[in-house]
Amino acid sequence: MFQVQFITHFTDSISYSDSVRIALEGGCRWIQLRMKHATEAEIRETAGKVLPLCRQYGATLILDDHVELVRETGADGVHLGLTDMPVAEARKILPKGQYIIGGTANTLGDIRRHAASGADYIGCGPLRFTTTKDRDKLAPVIGVDGYRRIMEGMRLEGISLPVVGIGGVTAGDIPELAGTGLSGIALSGSILHAADPVQEMRRVMDIAASVTMERK
């Protein structure tokens, strides 16, 4: 299955918890709780609200950045950015096979390091400029051709980690991104800013199912 991950965000009318419910109702089964400027107490509180929802829907819940909160909240793992705790250090706290660790990558070198450190998957991006990240923290845009080069580099080096395309991804990008060899995509803003967010999530899941069938 071409995987779809949802990264939480908020709008004037949609809270972080609301965004999780929207994604789950739309069929997504992988949630990354990303609350960049929140306190640990706020993350802990929100995780407590959304974990039962994720369990109800049979979905995976990944925390963004906060390794120390994973066990406490009952989350399934953590996603680490390039400036967060190194994957190798996090793996000492969250044993492989018990917890999922994902790592952000912008280059083949990043992927190489994460693979050697015990990451379970890679979030590679950005595909294009995205407003859900602070402008000063946005890595160089990769683009579709960049994904092709990275996936080919991984093949040549024998690196077989799942790689998910992130950063400004929309439903319309899925067929072309699937063609690069990516394992999936992660999205956020394109869902929440749609006229009907739940329906847009369903549309994304339908397209993902379609490209999965084409790969078989």
Salt bridges, closest charged atoms under 4 A:
GLU40 OE1 - ARG44 NH2 3.73
GLU45 OE2 - LYS49 NZ 3.77
ASP64 OD2 - LYS36 NZ 3.25
ASP65 OD2 - LYS36 NZ 2.57
GLU68 OE2 - HIS66 ND1 2.87
GLU72 OE2 - ARG44 NE 2.47
ASP76 OD1 - ARG55 NH2 3.14
ASP110 OD1 - ARG113 NH2 2.42
ASP120 OD2 - ARG91 NH2 2.62
ASP120 OD1 - LYS96 NZ 2.79
ASP134 OD2 - HIS37 NE2 3.49
ASP134 OD2 - LYS137 NZ 3.98
ASP145 OD1 - ARG148 NH1 2.70
GLU152 OE2 - ARG155 NH2 2.66
GLU157 OE2 - ARG112 NH2 2.70
ASP173 OD2 - ARG128 NH1 2.73
GLU200 OE2 - ARG203 NH2 3.06
